[in-house]
């Protein structure tokens, strides 16, 4: 079981829900150490002051903000303790919204909330009320000395919390929009819709795997075992760049390829007895 990273309470009107906070995700990337290839020795770094050249212990390192003109504002613990961080140990509900109203660009990290002690009953109350109304709770919370907006929503039997970026932290992406002069024809859009229909399906996360990480793990294990690393097959891909002259033709080919792929997948999933029955029927017919 993971360790909780925060303890506090959700303020739900006049109801208080004591909770523990856990990370809802974990990265599975392979972690590498920086080493000297000649002898395998670890590379270590020292925290050295650029002015006096002395090594500074981590406990003695302060926080400094450098202004554009080069001036340095050094903040100590007292300066930080005086900041008005009222949500240090509380999660204050400020609004209830439809989850669809929140642009996913705002989401930062995901956490799972666990009821603590007498908080089980009000926890279930909030979870069930959110589920029945189809709403999510917009809250303010302070984690690691930083206040954040967050969204609390029901997931399975739990409440999960997604911290969000502040509006001024989300960049204006209008620069990336194509010119208004670029238009797609009705035929092109219609063919694209057909392709989407062929590729649509229910999202099942378990069917996707990180093929790069799996291959990397094989290389690492081969190195540890002292055996030769198998060469990967070269994958053919369409050339990058270049202008597609006939979008409709390209999309039509894509639709046919998607149909063939779906038909092949359906055939592989067909039970062996059904295949045998079809063969028998064909023989009788002939």
Buried (B, 14 or more C-beta within 10 A) or exposed (E): EEEBEBEBBBBBEEBBBBBBBBEBEEEEEEEEEEEEEEEEEEEEEEEEEEEEEEEEEEEEEEEEEEEEEEEEEEEEEEEEEEEEEEBEEBBBBEEBEEEEEBEEEBBEBBBBBBBBEEBEEBBBEBBEBBEEEEBBBBBBBBBEEEBBBBBBBBEEEBBBBBBBBEEEEEEEEEEEEEEEEEEEEEEBEEBBEBBEEBEEEEEEEEEEEEEEEEEBEEEEEEEEEEEEEEEEEEEEEEEEEEEEEEBBEBBBEBBEEBEEEEEEEEEEEEEEEEEEEEEEEEEEEE
